[in-house]
Amino acid sequence: MSFQPTRRTGLNRTVLLSPGAPWHGAPAGRALGAASPLDDGQWLCALERLVATLVEPTPQDRAARPDWGEDDWARWGQLEQIVLCGGVLAGGRGDLVRSRFRAPGQLGLPAVPVEVETDPASASLRGLTARPPVDAPTLVLDLGHTAVKAAVATEVGDLGPVTRFRVPWTPFDLGTWPDPATLLGLVREAAAHVRSEELAVRDPAPVEARLAVANYVVDGQLDDDPTWGTLAHLGQPAAELLSQELGLPVRLLVNDGQAAAMGRAGQRHTAVITIGTSLGVGFPPCSAPTPQQRRSLSRD
């Protein structure tokens, strides 16, 4: 995979500029994430402003992200499609975007279609099944800041029932986050529950695990973040630690935005943005799934 989101290349610190708007000067992650204080209309305008900022930034937009170079802006400038997913879009705000989002072309900017996934909350789990294609029962988990989701997949895009465990902390209050051992225990509990449910109806048991995480991951290494990144403090690679907890080899560990983008493999000039507690981002890998895999990924 050529793009792996990092703290620098991610979207959370992208400043939204519109003098007079209640979100003027706010970072996109706080304006649009699950803890956003905005009402629906304000939130939608902030989302439209984020897309416009990425597609055709003003000099002021560029100045507000001095850590981005020309290559970063060029990556966004060549987009032909943006796909949105994540828990925030699983309810009314997903419908809001589908019905009322104004394409950048209507704002005098190049038109870039914006699409919301049919099942936005499970997009990262489904994406984990796509590359490499699942060909045996596989445990897939999405480690978020609000919940841990788990399911068993038997083929590309085909998920069994999704188990959702709400996390015992407050997402933006770092003082409530537990120690790494407690985090591992929560992952183990979610996995054990979904595996027990699956074994009642499906045989054989999962043979491997794949994980998406709401944390930046580069070459399998977690960014040193005070949330899920604290797993890096235990002195072992995160995939190795999680393999021990799950009793399964962890074949894939990626950022949740990049996991969702894997389900769009082969779609050039596309960006996938996850909107949950904060923002994740990914760009689909170059190789496309087979027609059968595409049908599986498009299922409701």
N, C-alpha and C positions, 0 to 999 in steps of 0.2 A: 504494500500500500504506500503510495507516494506522499500523502498528506496525513500527518498526525497532529491534531490540535494541541497547542501548548498554551500556557498562560499568556504568552505574547501574541500568538496568532488567533486566540479565541475571541469571542464577541462580548464577553461580560463587561469589559472596560471600554467598549465603544460608546463615546459620549453622544447623546442625542441633543441636537441643537434646534431650537425653534423659539425665539424670544416671545415671551408671553404665555407659552404653554406650561402647564404645571410640572412637566417633566423636563423642561429646558435645563441642560447642563447635567442631567442625571446619567449614570452609566446604564447601558441597556439591560444588564442583568438584573438590576434593582427595579428598573421601570417596568419590565415585562415579566419577570419571574413570578413564582407562586406567591411571594409576599408583597407584590406590587400594591401600592395604596391607591392606584388609579381606578376610576370607574370604567365601565366598558367602552364608552366613547373615547375617553382620554387614552385608554390602553390601545385601542385600535389605531388612533392617530400616532401614538408612539411607535407601534409596529411598522406602520407605513413609513415613518421617518427613518427607522432603522434600515429598511429595504432601500429607500432612496439614498441614504448615506453610503451604503455598500455599493450600489449600482453605479451611481454617478455622484461622488462626493464633491462638495464645495471646498474651496480652499480652507474654510473654517473647520469643516469636518476633518480634513487631513491634519490640520494643525492640532486638533484635539486628540489625535492618535499619533504622537510623534514616534512611537516605537514601531510603526508600520512603514516599510519601505515600498518602493515602486512595485516589487514583485507581489507583495501582499495586496495592494490595491488592484493590480492587474488581474489577480486571481478572481476577484469579485467582479471586476469590470467586464469579464468575458461571459458572465452567466447568461444562460437562456431559460433557466427555470430555478425556482426556489421551492423546496418542499418543507413543510412545517409539521412537526409532531411533538410528542411529549405530553405529560399529564395535564398541563394547563389547557391544552386544546382538546381534551377528552370530553369536555362538557360544553357549556354555552358559548365559551369563547372560540371554540372550534367552529361552531355554527355561525358565530359573528363574522369570523374571517371569511368563511365560504360565501356569505351573503353580502357583505358590505365592504370588503377590502378593496381599496382603489389601487389599481395597478400603477406602477411608476409612470407609465405612458400617459395616464390621465393627469399627472402632476407636471407634465412637460418634460419628462425624462424617458429614456429608452424603456420600452415595455418589456417586463420580465414577469411571466406568469407565476403566480403564487398558489400553490396547491396544499391542502391539508390532507394528511394521510387518512384513509378510511377508519383505521383503528389506531389513533395517534399514541395511545398509552403503551401499546405493545410493539411499536415500530423497532425499538432497539432489540427486543427479544427476537423478532422475526429476522432482523438483519443479521444477527449472530448465526443464523442457520444457513446463510447464503454463500459464505466464502471462508474456507472451502465448503462446497455443498454437503449438508448433512446426509449421510447414507446409513446411519445406525442411530438407535435411540441416544439422544444427547440432552443433558441437563443444561438449560440456559438460564442465566440470572442477570438481573439488572439492579445494580446496587446504587440506589438513589439517595438523595438527602431527605426525602420525605417517606419513602417506602423501599422495601426490597421486594422485587417481583421475581418469581421463578416459574418455570414450566419445563415440560419435556417435549422435545421435537423429534419427529421420526423421519421427516424429509424437509426439504427447503420450504420455509413459510408455514409449515404445518405444526401448530402448537397445540398441546393438550391444554387442559384447564390451567389458568394462570393463578398462582397463589400470590397474594399481596400482603406483606407484613408491614404495618406502619412502624416506623422506627421510634424508639423510646427517647427521643431528644428533640430539641427545637432547632430547626435547620440553621437559622442565622445567629443563634446564640451559642458560640463556640464553647462557652463554659458548661453547657449541658451535654456535650459530646462525650461518649464513654471512652475507655481505654481500648487499645487495639484488640486485646483478648476478647472483650465484650463484642466488638464488631465481628470478629470471626465467629463467635458463638451465634450471633443473629443470622449470619449467612448459613451456618450449619443447620440451624433450626428451620429456616425457610426451605432449604434443600431437602431436609429429612421429611418435611410435611408433604411437599409436592411429590417426592419419590414414593412415599407410602400411598398417596392417592393414586398415582399412576400404576403402581404394582397391582392394585386391585382390579384394574381393567386392561392392563397392557403388559406384555411380556415379549422380549426380555427387558431387563433393567438397563438404565443408561450406562454407556461405556466410557463417556468422556463428559467434560463440562466446558462451557464457554461463558465468559462474563463480560458484561458492559458495566462501566462504573462512572459515576458522576464526579470524575476527577481526571485531570490530564494524565495521559499515559503515552510514553514514548519508548518504542522498542521493548514493550512489556514492563517498563519501569514506571512506578507511580510518582507523580510530582509530589514534592514535599509540602502537602497541603494539610491544614489542621483538622481535616475531616477524614475521608477514606485514605488520604495520603499518609496518615499515621501508621498504617500497616507497614510502611517502609522502615519504621523505626525498630522493627523486630529483628532486623539484621539478615533477613532472607528475602529473595525475590518474592513479590506478592503472589505470582502464579504458583510458586512452590508451597507457600503457606496455605493458600486456598486449596491446593491439591490435597494436602494433608488433612485439612478440615473436612473436605467433601468425600475423601476416599476415592477420588476419580482424578485422572490426569486433566489438568486445565490446559486445553489446546489453544485458547485465545483469551486475551485480556486487553480490552480497548476502551477508549472513551465512549460514552453513550451516544454522542453525536456521530462518531465515526461508525459505531455499530449500526445505527439506523441507516447510514449512507451505504453500507455494504449491501443492503437489500435493493439498492438501485444500481448495482454494478453495470457498467457499460453505458450509463446515461451521462454523456459528456456535457460539460458546461452546466452542471447541476450542483446546487448546494443543498444540504439537508440541515435544518436548524431545529434542535430540540428545545422546547420551552417547558421547563419544569421549575424546580426551586431556583435554578439559574439557567443559563443558556449553554447548550452544547452545539457543536458544529462538526460537519463532516462533508467530504467530497467523495462521490462514488468511485471505486476502483475502475480501471479501464475495461477489464474483461466482463462480458455480459453473461448472465445466466442463460441456460437453455430455455426454449419455449415452455417446456413443462415446468421448469423452475419459476419462470415469470408468472405462469398461471397460479402456482401455489402462493407466491408472494402477494398476488392481487386479491386473494380471498378475504372476505369480511371476517 
